[in-house]
Amino acid sequence: MSALREALRDLPDAVFADVLESEDAYLLVLDLPGVTAESLDVSVESGRLVIEGQRTKDVPSEFRFVREDRSVFLDVELPLPPDATGRGGEGTVDRGVLELRLPKASAAPSTTIPVEEA
């Protein structure tokens, strides 16, 4: 799991993450303000967790951006612990907090993890 902890240090400054572990699963919690289930893609490929997400913004028609510093576009690949798998993984996003539960087992070659609004 140390490789995962190291990779989390390289996330963008706007993204905060926690990793929790139980006897049968890992729980990854990422703060992704403004990101919704529709703007997220999460998958496991070759022992790596791939997360792609983008903040959605509603800009009133009478305004235009003069400066945009709050953008969140996440495109990361995180190494999974050797005993983690995406098979049976679950994800929820609630008010910009993504929670991914990854069961422990032998690594699966490739799988998509569905993410739903909580």
C-alpha positions as semicolon CSV with decimal commas, in nm:
position;residue;x (nm);y (nm);z (nm)
1;M;0,000;0,000;0,000
2;S;0,299;0,233;0,030
3;A;0,299;0,287;-0,349
4;L;-0,063;0,408;-0,326
5;R;0,022;0,643;-0,040
6;E;0,314;0,782;-0,240
7;A;0,096;0,833;-0,550
8;L;-0,165;1,024;-0,348
9;R;0,100;1,283;-0,262
10;D;0,118;1,371;-0,632
11;L;-0,251;1,460;-0,664
12;P;-0,337;1,820;-0,758
13;D;-0,347;2,066;-0,467
14;A;-0,727;2,095;-0,495
15;V;-0,773;1,721;-0,428
16;F;-0,750;1,574;-0,078
17;A;-0,749;1,199;-0,019
18;D;-0,772;0,945;0,263
19;V;-0,704;0,571;0,245
20;L;-0,868;0,340;0,496
21;E;-0,828;-0,036;0,531
22;S;-1,040;-0,313;0,683
23;E;-0,983;-0,688;0,684
24;D;-1,167;-0,730;0,352
25;A;-1,144;-0,398;0,166
26;Y;-0,977;-0,063;0,108
27;L;-1,173;0,262;0,116
28;L;-1,038;0,555;-0,084
29;V;-1,200;0,892;-0,011
30;L;-1,124;1,183;-0,247
31;D;-1,250;1,540;-0,213
32;L;-1,342;1,648;-0,567
33;P;-1,549;1,967;-0,529
34;G;-1,804;2,015;-0,806
35;V;-1,752;1,668;-0,954
36;T;-2,061;1,451;-1,010
37;A;-2,115;1,086;-1,096
38;E;-2,183;1,191;-1,456
39;S;-1,849;1,370;-1,484
40;L;-1,645;1,079;-1,340
41;D;-1,499;0,765;-1,493
42;V;-1,337;0,513;-1,260
43;S;-1,181;0,185;-1,367
44;V;-0,913;-0,065;-1,272
45;E;-0,666;-0,159;-1,543
46;S;-0,360;-0,381;-1,497
47;G;-0,344;-0,329;-1,123
48;R;-0,393;0,048;-1,140
49;L;-0,690;0,259;-1,037
50;V;-0,774;0,508;-1,313
51;I;-0,982;0,813;-1,216
52;E;-1,091;1,078;-1,465
53;G;-1,319;1,356;-1,348
54;Q;-1,405;1,716;-1,415
55;R;-1,581;1,983;-1,215
56;T;-1,901;2,103;-1,374
57;K;-1,978;2,472;-1,346
58;D;-2,288;2,672;-1,425
59;V;-2,190;3,020;-1,537
60;P;-2,470;3,278;-1,568
61;S;-2,504;3,389;-1,930
62;E;-2,436;3,754;-1,848
63;F;-2,093;3,668;-1,704
64;R;-1,767;3,552;-1,855
65;F;-1,450;3,429;-1,691
66;V;-1,188;3,693;-1,627
67;R;-0,983;3,444;-1,430
68;E;-1,051;3,078;-1,364
69;D;-0,857;2,926;-1,075
70;R;-1,115;2,678;-0,949
71;S;-1,097;2,428;-1,228
72;V;-1,071;2,064;-1,133
73;F;-0,972;1,818;-1,398
74;L;-0,844;1,495;-1,260
75;D;-0,675;1,232;-1,474
76;V;-0,473;1,000;-1,250
77;E;-0,357;0,642;-1,235
78;L;-0,292;0,513;-0,885
79;P;-0,120;0,182;-0,811
80;L;-0,342;-0,061;-0,624
81;P;-0,213;-0,255;-0,327
82;P;-0,123;-0,609;-0,443
83;D;-0,423;-0,761;-0,264
84;A;-0,682;-0,515;-0,401
85;T;-0,910;-0,569;-0,696
86;G;-1,168;-0,363;-0,878
87;R;-1,397;-0,663;-0,914
88;G;-1,694;-0,597;-0,687
89;G;-1,578;-0,240;-0,627
90;E;-1,835;0,024;-0,540
91;G;-1,827;0,398;-0,568
92;T;-2,044;0,687;-0,456
93;V;-2,008;1,060;-0,487
94;D;-2,193;1,292;-0,253
95;R;-2,142;1,670;-0,265
96;G;-1,804;1,629;-0,431
97;V;-1,672;1,353;-0,205
98;L;-1,589;1,034;-0,393
99;E;-1,576;0,712;-0,192
100;L;-1,438;0,401;-0,359
101;R;-1,458;0,065;-0,181
102;L;-1,215;-0,186;-0,331
103;P;-1,237;-0,546;-0,207
104;K;-0,923;-0,736;-0,123
105;A;-0,854;-1,036;-0,346
106;S;-0,626;-1,133;-0,631
107;A;-0,585;-0,851;-0,884
108;A;-0,840;-0,843;-1,165
109;P;-0,711;-0,758;-1,514
110;S;-0,964;-0,486;-1,599
111;T;-1,298;-0,367;-1,470
112;T;-1,514;-0,054;-1,460
113;I;-1,638;0,073;-1,125
114;P;-1,981;0,236;-1,138
115;V;-2,016;0,564;-0,942
116;E;-2,359;0,685;-0,830
117;E;-2,491;0,994;-0,655
118;A;-2,542;0,917;-0,285
